[in-house]
Amino acid sequence: MATKFSLGQTVMTRNAASVLPGSAVQTALRRHAAGDWGEVSPEDAAENELSLRKGFRLLSVYRAGDTKFWVITEADRSATTVLLPEDY
């Protein structure tokens, strides 16, 4: 998968690290960087496409089993955070 943007420094909340398998996180990061936004709504996917072009924040939603988690890349592409929705 070709990447569309830099993830910057990748970090994960302690809560997410305690429940998410590393393989699911790595797959999600690859998908996110390739512009596969996961389970976002069509409106959020369109917003991500605009954000990709304009340099705004990017949000993807994935699952590891029944656990939903988010991947957020900052507008300046300096950092990407993996977190659970309740960590936000």
C-alpha positions in Angstrom: 0.0 0.0 0.0 1.4 3.4 -1.0 1.3 6.1 1.7 -0.4 9.4 1.0 1.1 11.3 4.0 3.6 11.0 6.8 2.4 9.7 10.2 5.0 11.6 12.1 5.7 10.3 15.6 3.2 7.5 16.3 1.9 7.2 19.9 -0.8 5.2 21.6 -2.8 5.9 24.7 -2.1 3.6 27.6 -5.7 2.4 27.5 -5.5 1.5 23.8 -2.1 -0.3 24.3 -3.7 -2.4 27.1 -6.4 -3.8 24.8 -5.4 -3.6 21.2 -3.3 -6.3 19.6 -0.1 -4.9 18.0 -0.9 -6.5 14.7 -4.3 -4.7 14.5 -2.6 -1.4 15.3 0.1 -1.9 12.6 -2.5 -2.8 10.0 -4.6 0.2 10.9 -1.6 2.6 10.7 -0.8 1.2 7.2 -4.4 1.6 6.1 -4.6 5.1 7.6 -1.4 6.3 5.9 -2.7 4.9 2.6 -6.0 6.9 2.8 -8.2 3.9 3.8 -10.2 5.6 6.5 -11.9 2.5 7.8 -15.4 2.8 9.3 -15.9 6.5 9.1 -19.1 7.9 7.6 -19.2 9.0 4.0 -19.2 12.6 5.2 -16.2 12.0 7.4 -14.4 10.2 4.5 -15.0 13.3 2.3 -13.8 15.5 5.1 -10.6 13.4 5.3 -10.0 13.8 1.6 -10.4 17.6 1.9 -8.1 17.5 5.0 -5.5 15.5 3.1 -5.4 18.2 0.3 -5.6 21.2 2.7 -3.4 19.9 5.5 -6.0 19.5 8.2 -6.3 16.8 10.9 -7.2 13.2 9.7 -9.3 10.7 11.5 -9.8 7.0 10.8 -11.9 4.4 12.6 -11.0 0.7 12.8 -11.9 -2.4 14.9 -9.9 -5.1 16.6 -12.6 -7.7 17.2 -15.4 -5.8 19.0 -13.2 -3.0 20.1 -13.5 0.2 18.0 -10.4 2.5 18.0 -9.4 5.7 16.3 -6.3 6.8 14.5 -5.8 10.6 14.4 -3.0 12.4 12.5 -2.4 16.0 13.5 -2.7 18.7 10.8 1.0 19.4 10.7 1.6 15.6 10.3 4.0 15.7 13.3 2.2 13.0 15.2 -0.4 10.2 14.9 -2.2 8.9 17.9 -4.0 5.5 18.3 -6.7 5.7 20.9 -10.0 4.3 22.0 -13.0 6.7 21.7 -13.3 7.0 25.5 -9.7 8.2 25.6 -10.6 11.3 23.6 
